[in-house]
Amino acid sequence: MKSTLPEIALPLHDAAFVADPYPLLARLRQQTPIGYDPALNRVVLSRYADIAGVLRDKRFGRSALHRYSRDELGWPPADPRQANFDSFNDNHLLDSEPPKHTRLRGLLQLAFTPRRVEGLQGRIEDILARQIEHLGREFDLVAEYAEPLPVTVIAELLGVPEEARPLLRPWSAAIVRMYEPEKTPEIQAEAERAVLDFSELLRELVAQRRVKPQDDLLTALVEVEQGGDKLTEKELIDTAILLLNAGHEASVNGLAAGVLALLRERQHWETLVRAAQSEDSLPYFRRAVEELLRYDTPLPMFERIALERVELGGAVLQAGDKVALLYASGNRDPEKFERADQIVLERDPNPHLTFGLGIHYCLGAPLARLELAQSLRALCRTLPDLHLAQPEQTPHYTGGFVIRGLGKLEVVSG
């Protein structure tokens, strides 16, 4: 890409930046809201309005390979070391474009319904109660509380047997590391194995559902039909893998980051503790969760690809040029949100970017919202005196900036 934009450098793997990216993001919004990062070879957007504009612009997409060959785009040949990952990635909803995206989303919405999600509320309460019972006085909120729930819920929703569930989180972690801009051969190899192993498990489960249907989402995906059209077996398997990955990354990272923010600013935690005593407090927690997802965005950067010649911020992009969208920056943009750098639990409306906008708006957002609201309420209700075990210590984040998650969060109750 040739760019006339001012150059910037995003330190995506710098530990200090990952731990607290917001000062740098604020400077970008003020000084270089549209810049070019030569190391990433991407135009970088940091203002809410610019990000939202690209997300709604049909001249940008998640993929360009439905229109052009890699040669036409000037991209290097496909890497054979990640052939199975690429096949998975090219075949699911997230990286598809119309008309394929329209078809897949239409079929999935018939199976993955709001009613099915809301029907999980009682089951989520039971799982959370059991988890809290087994927590010690001091525990790692990430590994012992934030991670188990979404994995268990999406596994139950899909119908993955209990003995296979311990494999799901490691598989997912291996796959999502491929979305960081820099990938080592080791990361590629681990993702390849994860895709193959996950696909083998799901292929067996799909075969079972065809013979003996169950009351689960996998059966619904096998049976869903629209105008005579059905999901192919590969579409079904790749969709199920995507649902697991997307179905818990936001929940795990969002809950851990949200609790960390609340415990650092104790007055907000105390507000939620008081609210949790009410039996009808779930709507309040749903609104609070929206604010926490805005305040510290669990998936801070996504990208879009130009599908044709586009002018953006004075620069001309050609088909195949990539744009980095800093959701975390847009969610702190004072032009869009009053008191953007503060937690405002009652903020309403709250049009944050965390689940995207436009045709690629996250299909699993209702499930993530429900899990987060119930998880946070259960913590506030049962462990009201929760506090950080090491308040002065800088938290450790795993990976880089794109999949930004706490590796551990030691907390103490009592």
Secondary structure, DSSP 4 states (H G I P E B T S, - for coil): ----SPB----TT-HHHHH--HHHHHHHHHH-SEEEETTTTEEEE-SHHHHHHHHH-TTEES-STTTS-HHHHTPPPP-GGGHHHHHHHTTSSTT--TTHHHHHHHHHHHHS-HHHHHTTHHHHHHHHHHHHHT--SEEEHIIIIITHHHHHHHHHHHT--GGGGGGHHHHHHHHHGGGSS---HHHHHHHHHHHHHHHHHHHHHHHHHHHS--SSHHHHHHH--BTTB---HHHHHHHHHHHHHHHHHHHHHHHHHHHHHHHHSHHHHHHHHHHHTSTT-HHHHHHHHHHHHHHS-SS-EEEEEESS-EEETTEEEPTT-EEEEEHHHHTT-TTTSTTTTS--TT--S---STT--GGG--TTHHHHHHHHHHHHHHHHHH-TT-EESSTTSPPPEES-SSS-EES--EEE--
